[in-house]
Amino acid sequence: MNPAQNLGEQAIELLAELVRSACTNNGAPDSGQEIRSADVLSRFFAGSGVIPEIVEPHPSRASLIVRIAGTEPGAPSLALVGHIDVVPALADDWSVDPFAAEIIGDELFGRGTLDMLYLTASYAVVARALAVAAQSPNGPRLRGDLIFAAVADEEAGSRFGVQWLLANRPDLIDADFVLTESGGAPVGGEAALAQNTPRTVSAVTVTVGEKGLARRRLVVHGVPGHGSAPWGSRNAAVIAAEAISRITRFALPAEIGDYWPRYVHALGLPTDLGARLIAPNAIVAALGELGDLAGYAHAATHTTISPNVVRAGDAINVIPGLATIDLDIRHLPGVSAEDIDRMLREALGELSEHIEITGDSFSPANVSSMDTALFEAISEVIGLVYPGARALPIIAAGGSDARFYRERNRTAYGFSILSDRWTYGMFRTLIHGNDERIDLASVRLTVEAIDAVVRRLLG
């Protein structure tokens, strides 16, 4: 890494190295191998005046933490928390090698570029630059501590990452304020973007909270038999198929809440469409007019139940007597674990006679206040990058490491700044998708924005 490069170019180069580390996390304890990226980052911080600490709760499931001490005891502290694990990629479905970090035109392709290695790289270069500056007699010093944490296992629940660190080593990564993933999408002027004409950005998303998470397994009981005579049998796979169909059709009511109407307003839609999108009895019918934002619009206003893993049968000639369905449930604020089980029983109806609902995992929805110095700093920086634009608070449909901080009453936001080619729908489509990529301009903007926010809050 050339220290003479500006921070944006350093971040692009570091991002490519992190992509090539291929820290693929499939949920198994020995997957991930985040030690590879931790080693990359350890080398990156060499000569900066700070000594990274690497923690391994499980062999090779490593997180790297750097702390830059502030000058004023009692001043607020800030943690920049970026995960270094990525989800698997099916190489045959990509147009490029998902771990080659190939730059085509002005875009860097690779698994994890958006989720969230571009941010992790940006955090790292900002932290290193501030650490180096602090070594100079006349260099700027921060009032409060700045923590950079490159953490493991976010994609599989963080049992070897932030969750473990906050339970066992909070001295390393706890902070008053936290920045992490999922913000930064420009909003407004989408019609102009679609027509390839100049766009006026009215807002940039800042993730202030996220939906709750519950996971359930449906255990379906049938009666095994010979596959040559299926008529009249009680095939667990067939019952499971009907159960999935009912769950998919089950219409949970829309709850508009406080945040979705702000998003609709920022979009600048025709009056009639905007009104339907914030009406509980009309929003579903209007989703088809939102393009690639429709999935988020539905998730932001509904508790969702997604049957994602189905298993039945062991032999081709045996009618299965048992099947399982694993459900990914993301719930809105105010929904309880008991509500989740009630919803499932209602959806299944008389099929409940053959189905057990198992599992009790439940994480409540969580939201951070916007009345903070950090949100104020973010708002100021957004206005500098996109004049006249404001910070648009949103609730994320998925989960992040921010929830573990919010459980400790810390303020955590998802923040970056993407270039004006992006919409939130595009962003969500590419995360975990084929040909995941980010444009180089967005990396440069994010580095500048993170640096400016840190200096405003801690300087």
DATAZI-V905253 format. One record per pair of residues at least 12 apart in sequence whose ideal C-beta (glycine too) atoms are under 7 Angstrom apart, sorted by the first residue. I is the first residue (numbers start at 1). J is the second residue. D is the distance in Angstrom with one decimal. If there is no record, write none. Layout:
i & j & d
I & J & D
I & J & D
//
This chain:
i & j & d
1 & 13 & 6.1
1 & 14 & 6.7
1 & 44 & 5.8
7 & 125 & 4.8
7 & 126 & 6.7
7 & 129 & 5.9
7 & 447 & 4.7
7 & 451 & 6.7
8 & 443 & 6.2
8 & 444 & 3.4
8 & 447 & 4.9
10 & 125 & 4.5
11 & 121 & 4.6
11 & 122 & 5.0
11 & 125 & 4.7
11 & 443 & 5.2
11 & 447 & 4.9
12 & 108 & 6.8
12 & 440 & 5.8
12 & 443 & 5.3
14 & 44 & 6.1
14 & 121 & 4.2
14 & 124 & 6.1
14 & 125 & 6.4
15 & 108 & 6.4
15 & 113 & 6.8
15 & 117 & 5.6
15 & 118 & 5.5
15 & 121 & 4.1
15 & 443 & 6.5
16 & 101 & 3.8
16 & 108 & 6.5
17 & 40 & 5.0
18 & 37 & 5.3
18 & 40 & 6.3
18 & 84 & 6.5
18 & 117 & 4.6
18 & 120 & 6.5
18 & 121 & 6.1
19 & 99 & 6.2
19 & 101 & 4.0
19 & 110 & 3.6
19 & 111 & 6.9
19 & 112 & 6.0
19 & 113 & 6.3
19 & 117 & 6.1
20 & 99 & 5.9
20 & 101 & 5.3
21 & 36 & 4.1
21 & 37 & 4.4
21 & 40 & 5.9
22 & 99 & 4.3
23 & 36 & 5.9
23 & 37 & 5.2
23 & 84 & 5.6
23 & 85 & 4.9
23 & 86 & 6.0
24 & 86 & 5.9
24 & 88 & 5.2
25 & 85 & 3.9
25 & 86 & 6.7
25 & 87 & 6.8
25 & 153 & 6.4
25 & 155 & 4.6
25 & 156 & 5.2
26 & 88 & 5.5
27 & 156 & 4.3
29 & 58 & 5.7
32 & 61 & 5.5
32 & 85 & 4.8
32 & 152 & 5.9
32 & 153 & 6.1
33 & 60 & 4.9
34 & 61 & 5.9
34 & 62 & 4.9
34 & 84 & 5.0
34 & 85 & 5.6
34 & 152 & 4.1
35 & 60 & 4.4
35 & 62 & 4.1
37 & 84 & 4.0
37 & 150 & 6.7
38 & 54 & 5.2
38 & 62 & 4.1
38 & 63 & 7.0
38 & 64 & 4.3
38 & 150 & 6.6
41 & 64 & 5.0
41 & 124 & 6.0
41 & 150 & 5.4
42 & 54 & 6.7
42 & 64 & 6.3
44 & 124 & 6.2
44 & 128 & 6.7
45 & 66 & 6.1
45 & 128 & 5.8
48 & 128 & 4.9
48 & 131 & 4.5
48 & 132 & 5.2
49 & 131 & 5.3
49 & 132 & 6.4
49 & 134 & 6.8
49 & 135 & 4.3
50 & 66 & 5.2
50 & 68 & 6.1
50 & 131 & 4.6
52 & 64 & 5.0
52 & 65 & 6.7
52 & 66 & 5.0
53 & 65 & 5.1
53 & 172 & 6.5
55 & 165 & 6.8
55 & 169 & 6.3
55 & 172 & 7.0
57 & 160 & 4.7
57 & 164 & 4.7
58 & 160 & 5.2
61 & 152 & 4.8
61 & 153 & 6.1
61 & 160 & 4.0
62 & 152 & 6.0
63 & 149 & 6.6
63 & 150 & 6.4
63 & 151 & 4.4
63 & 152 & 5.0
63 & 161 & 6.0
63 & 165 & 6.4
64 & 150 & 4.6
65 & 147 & 6.7
65 & 149 & 5.0
65 & 172 & 4.7
65 & 173 & 5.9
66 & 127 & 5.8
66 & 148 & 4.4
67 & 145 & 6.0
67 & 147 & 5.2
68 & 127 & 6.5
68 & 130 & 5.9
68 & 131 & 5.1
68 & 134 & 6.4
68 & 142 & 6.5
68 & 145 & 6.7
68 & 146 & 4.5
69 & 145 & 5.8
70 & 142 & 5.0
70 & 143 & 5.2
70 & 144 & 4.1
70 & 145 & 4.8
70 & 458 & 6.6
71 & 141 & 5.0
71 & 143 & 5.8
72 & 143 & 4.4
72 & 144 & 6.8
75 & 143 & 4.1
75 & 144 & 3.6
76 & 144 & 4.8
76 & 176 & 4.5
76 & 177 & 6.1
76 & 457 & 6.8
77 & 144 & 4.8
77 & 145 & 4.1
77 & 147 & 6.8
77 & 175 & 4.2
77 & 176 & 5.0
78 & 144 & 6.7
78 & 146 & 5.6
78 & 175 & 5.7
78 & 177 & 4.7
78 & 454 & 6.5
78 & 457 & 5.8
78 & 458 & 5.9
79 & 147 & 4.1
79 & 149 & 5.9
79 & 173 & 5.9
79 & 175 & 3.7
79 & 178 & 4.8
80 & 123 & 3.8
80 & 127 & 6.5
80 & 147 & 6.9
80 & 148 & 5.1
80 & 179 & 5.4
81 & 149 & 4.8
81 & 151 & 6.3
81 & 162 & 6.7
81 & 178 & 5.8
81 & 180 & 4.6
81 & 401 & 5.6
82 & 116 & 5.8
82 & 119 & 5.2
82 & 120 & 3.0
82 & 123 & 5.1
82 & 150 & 5.7
82 & 180 & 7.0
83 & 116 & 6.1
83 & 120 & 6.9
83 & 151 & 5.1
83 & 154 & 3.5
83 & 161 & 6.6
83 & 401 & 6.6
84 & 120 & 6.0
84 & 150 & 4.9
84 & 151 & 6.8
84 & 152 & 6.6
85 & 152 & 5.8
85 & 153 & 5.8
85 & 154 & 6.1
85 & 155 & 5.1
86 & 111 & 4.9
86 & 112 & 3.4
86 & 155 & 6.8
87 & 155 & 5.3
87 & 432 & 5.4
89 & 111 & 4.2
93 & 434 & 4.8
94 & 434 & 5.4
94 & 435 & 5.6
95 & 435 & 5.6
96 & 109 & 4.9
98 & 110 & 6.0
98 & 111 & 4.3
99 & 111 & 6.3
106 & 439 & 5.4
106 & 440 & 5.1
106 & 441 & 6.7
107 & 437 & 4.7
107 & 438 & 6.7
107 & 439 & 5.0
108 & 437 & 6.2
108 & 438 & 5.9
108 & 440 & 6.4
109 & 435 & 6.2
109 & 437 & 4.3
110 & 436 & 6.7
111 & 436 & 5.8
113 & 436 & 5.5
113 & 437 & 5.6
113 & 438 & 4.6
114 & 427 & 6.8
114 & 430 & 5.6
114 & 431 & 5.2
114 & 436 & 5.6
114 & 438 & 5.5
115 & 181 & 7.0
115 & 431 & 4.6
115 & 432 & 6.6
116 & 181 & 4.0
118 & 438 & 5.0
118 & 443 & 5.3
118 & 446 & 6.5
119 & 181 & 5.8
119 & 416 & 5.5
119 & 446 & 6.6
120 & 150 & 5.7
122 & 443 & 6.7
122 & 446 & 4.7
122 & 447 & 4.6
122 & 450 & 5.3
123 & 148 & 5.4
123 & 450 & 6.4
124 & 148 & 6.1
124 & 150 & 7.0
125 & 447 & 6.1
126 & 447 & 6.4
126 & 450 & 5.0
126 & 451 & 4.7
126 & 454 & 6.2
127 & 146 & 6.3
127 & 148 & 3.8
130 & 142 & 6.6
130 & 146 & 6.3
130 & 454 & 7.0
140 & 459 & 6.7
142 & 458 & 4.1
142 & 459 & 6.2
143 & 458 & 5.5
143 & 459 & 6.9
144 & 458 & 4.7
146 & 454 & 6.3
146 & 458 & 6.1
147 & 173 & 6.1
147 & 175 & 5.5
149 & 173 & 4.8
151 & 165 & 7.0
151 & 401 & 6.6
154 & 401 & 5.4
158 & 401 & 5.8
158 & 404 & 6.7
161 & 401 & 6.8
162 & 401 & 4.1
162 & 404 & 5.0
163 & 404 & 5.5
166 & 404 & 5.4
166 & 408 & 6.7
175 & 410 & 6.7
176 & 410 & 6.5
176 & 411 & 7.0
177 & 374 & 4.6
177 & 411 & 5.1
177 & 457 & 6.9
178 & 402 & 6.4
178 & 405 & 4.8
178 & 410 & 5.9
178 & 411 & 6.9
178 & 412 & 3.9
179 & 413 & 6.0
179 & 415 & 5.4
180 & 400 & 5.7
180 & 401 & 5.7
180 & 402 & 5.2
180 & 412 & 6.4
180 & 414 & 5.7
181 & 400 & 5.5
181 & 414 & 5.3
182 & 207 & 4.3
182 & 396 & 5.0
182 & 400 & 6.0
182 & 414 & 3.5
183 & 205 & 5.3
183 & 206 & 4.7
183 & 207 & 4.7
183 & 413 & 6.6
183 & 414 & 4.0
183 & 415 & 4.0
183 & 416 & 5.7
184 & 204 & 6.2
184 & 205 & 6.5
184 & 415 & 6.3
184 & 416 & 3.4
184 & 417 & 5.0
184 & 418 & 4.7
184 & 446 & 6.8
185 & 204 & 6.9
185 & 205 & 4.6
185 & 418 & 5.8
185 & 422 & 5.6
185 & 423 & 6.3
185 & 424 & 3.9
185 & 427 & 5.1
186 & 201 & 4.3
186 & 204 & 5.7
186 & 386 & 6.7
186 & 418 & 6.3
186 & 420 & 5.3
186 & 422 & 5.9
187 & 201 & 6.9
187 & 202 & 6.3
187 & 203 & 4.4
187 & 204 & 6.9
187 & 205 & 6.4
187 & 263 & 7.0
187 & 266 & 4.6
187 & 267 & 6.3
187 & 392 & 5.7
187 & 424 & 6.8
188 & 200 & 6.1
188 & 201 & 5.2
188 & 202 & 3.2
188 & 203 & 6.0
188 & 266 & 5.7
188 & 267 & 6.7
188 & 268 & 5.7
189 & 201 & 6.1
190 & 267 & 6.6
190 & 423 & 5.7
193 & 423 & 6.8
199 & 420 & 5.3
201 & 386 & 4.3
201 & 389 & 5.0
201 & 420 & 5.7
202 & 266 & 5.3
202 & 268 & 6.6
202 & 389 & 5.8
203 & 266 & 4.3
203 & 389 & 5.5
203 & 390 & 5.1
203 & 392 & 3.7
204 & 382 & 4.7
204 & 386 & 6.4
204 & 389 & 5.7
204 & 391 & 6.4
204 & 392 & 6.4
204 & 417 & 6.1
205 & 392 & 5.1
205 & 394 & 5.0
205 & 424 & 6.0
206 & 378 & 5.8
206 & 391 & 4.7
206 & 392 & 6.6
206 & 393 & 5.6
206 & 413 & 5.5
206 & 414 & 6.9
206 & 415 & 5.4
207 & 394 & 5.7
207 & 396 & 4.9
207 & 413 & 6.2
207 & 414 & 3.1
208 & 367 & 5.8
208 & 368 & 5.2
208 & 370 & 6.1
208 & 393 & 4.3
208 & 413 & 6.0
209 & 365 & 6.7
209 & 366 & 5.5
209 & 367 & 3.2
209 & 368 & 6.3
209 & 395 & 4.7
210 & 365 & 6.9
210 & 366 & 6.3
210 & 395 & 6.2
210 & 396 & 4.1
210 & 398 & 6.8
210 & 399 & 5.7
210 & 400 & 6.3
210 & 402 & 6.8
210 & 403 & 6.2
211 & 330 & 4.5
211 & 331 & 6.1
211 & 332 & 6.2
211 & 365 & 5.3
211 & 395 & 6.4
211 & 396 & 7.0
211 & 397 & 5.9
212 & 331 & 4.6
212 & 335 & 6.6
212 & 363 & 5.3
212 & 364 & 4.8
212 & 365 & 4.0
213 & 330 & 6.1
213 & 363 & 4.5
213 & 399 & 5.3
214 & 329 & 4.3
214 & 331 & 6.1
214 & 337 & 6.6
214 & 340 & 4.9
214 & 361 & 6.1
214 & 362 & 4.9
215 & 327 & 6.6
215 & 328 & 6.4
215 & 329 & 6.6
215 & 359 & 5.7
215 & 361 & 4.7
216 & 327 & 4.7
216 & 329 & 6.4
216 & 340 & 7.0
216 & 344 & 6.6
216 & 357 & 5.8
216 & 358 & 6.9
216 & 359 & 4.7
217 & 324 & 5.6
217 & 325 & 7.0
217 & 326 & 5.4
217 & 358 & 4.7
217 & 359 & 5.1
218 & 243 & 6.2
218 & 324 & 6.7
218 & 325 & 4.2
218 & 327 & 6.8
218 & 355 & 5.2
218 & 357 & 6.2
219 & 324 & 5.6
219 & 355 & 6.8
219 & 356 & 4.3
219 & 358 & 5.7
220 & 236 & 4.7
220 & 239 & 5.0
220 & 240 & 4.7
220 & 243 & 6.6
220 & 322 & 6.9
220 & 323 & 4.1
220 & 324 & 6.9
220 & 325 & 7.0
220 & 354 & 6.1
220 & 355 & 5.3
221 & 236 & 6.5
221 & 322 & 6.5
221 & 354 & 5.3
222 & 234 & 4.4
222 & 235 & 5.4
222 & 236 & 3.2
222 & 239 & 5.9
222 & 320 & 6.3
222 & 321 & 4.9
222 & 322 & 6.9
223 & 321 & 5.6
224 & 318 & 6.0
224 & 319 & 5.6
224 & 320 & 6.7
224 & 321 & 3.5
225 & 319 & 4.3
226 & 317 & 6.7
226 & 319 & 7.0
227 & 316 & 6.7
227 & 317 & 4.2
227 & 318 & 5.9
227 & 319 & 5.7
228 & 317 & 7.0
230 & 319 & 6.2
233 & 319 & 5.0
235 & 319 & 5.0
235 & 320 & 6.4
236 & 312 & 5.6
236 & 320 & 4.6
236 & 321 & 5.7
236 & 322 & 5.3
236 & 323 & 3.9
237 & 312 & 3.9
237 & 313 & 6.0
237 & 320 & 5.1
237 & 323 & 5.4
239 & 323 & 7.0
239 & 351 & 6.5
239 & 354 & 5.5
240 & 310 & 6.2
240 & 312 & 5.8
240 & 323 & 4.0
240 & 325 & 5.6
242 & 351 & 6.4
243 & 325 & 6.3
243 & 348 & 5.9
243 & 351 & 5.5
243 & 355 & 6.2
244 & 307 & 4.7
244 & 325 & 6.3
246 & 347 & 5.3
246 & 348 & 6.1
246 & 349 & 6.8
246 & 351 & 6.9
247 & 305 & 5.5
247 & 307 & 5.8
247 & 347 & 5.0
250 & 347 & 3.8
252 & 302 & 5.4
252 & 303 & 5.3
252 & 343 & 6.8
253 & 280 & 6.5
254 & 280 & 4.3
254 & 283 & 5.1
254 & 284 & 6.8
254 & 301 & 4.7
254 & 302 & 5.8
255 & 301 & 6.0
255 & 332 & 5.4
256 & 278 & 5.4
256 & 280 & 5.9
256 & 301 & 5.9
259 & 393 & 6.0
259 & 394 & 5.7
259 & 395 & 5.2
260 & 278 & 6.7
260 & 300 & 5.0
260 & 301 & 5.5
261 & 278 & 4.8
262 & 392 & 6.2
262 & 393 & 6.9
263 & 392 & 6.5
263 & 394 & 6.3
264 & 277 & 4.9
264 & 278 & 5.5
266 & 392 & 5.4
273 & 286 & 6.3
273 & 289 & 5.8
277 & 297 & 6.8
283 & 301 & 6.0
291 & 425 & 6.2
292 & 425 & 3.2
292 & 426 & 6.2
292 & 429 & 5.5
293 & 423 & 6.8
293 & 424 & 6.2
293 & 425 & 3.9
295 & 428 & 6.6
296 & 397 & 6.1
296 & 424 & 6.2
296 & 425 & 6.6
296 & 428 & 5.7
299 & 330 & 6.8
299 & 397 & 3.7
300 & 395 & 6.2
300 & 397 & 6.5
303 & 330 & 7.0
303 & 331 & 4.3
303 & 332 & 5.2
303 & 335 & 5.6
304 & 330 & 5.1
305 & 327 & 5.7
305 & 329 & 5.1
306 & 327 & 6.8
306 & 328 & 4.5
307 & 325 & 5.1
307 & 327 & 5.6
308 & 326 & 6.0
308 & 328 & 5.1
309 & 326 & 3.8
310 & 325 & 5.4
311 & 323 & 6.5
311 & 324 & 5.0
330 & 397 & 6.1
331 & 365 & 6.6
332 & 365 & 6.2
333 & 365 & 4.1
337 & 360 & 6.7
337 & 362 & 4.2
341 & 357 & 5.7
344 & 357 & 5.5
363 & 403 & 6.3
366 & 403 & 5.2
366 & 406 & 4.2
367 & 395 & 6.9
368 & 406 & 6.0
368 & 411 & 4.7
368 & 412 & 5.6
368 & 413 & 6.3
369 & 411 & 6.6
370 & 393 & 5.8
372 & 411 & 5.3
373 & 457 & 6.0
374 & 411 & 6.1
374 & 413 & 6.6
374 & 457 & 5.7
375 & 391 & 6.7
375 & 413 & 6.9
377 & 453 & 4.9
377 & 456 & 3.9
377 & 457 & 5.0
378 & 391 & 5.5
378 & 413 & 6.8
378 & 415 & 5.6
378 & 453 & 5.8
379 & 391 & 4.3
380 & 456 & 6.5
381 & 449 & 5.2
381 & 452 & 4.7
381 & 453 & 5.4
382 & 417 & 6.9
385 & 417 & 5.3
385 & 445 & 6.3
385 & 449 & 6.3
396 & 414 & 6.6
400 & 414 & 6.6
402 & 414 & 6.6
416 & 446 & 4.3
416 & 449 & 6.7
417 & 445 & 4.6
417 & 446 & 5.6
417 & 449 & 4.3
418 & 442 & 4.4
418 & 445 & 7.0
419 & 439 & 5.7
419 & 441 & 4.2
419 & 442 & 4.7
419 & 445 & 6.1
421 & 439 & 6.4
422 & 442 & 7.0
//
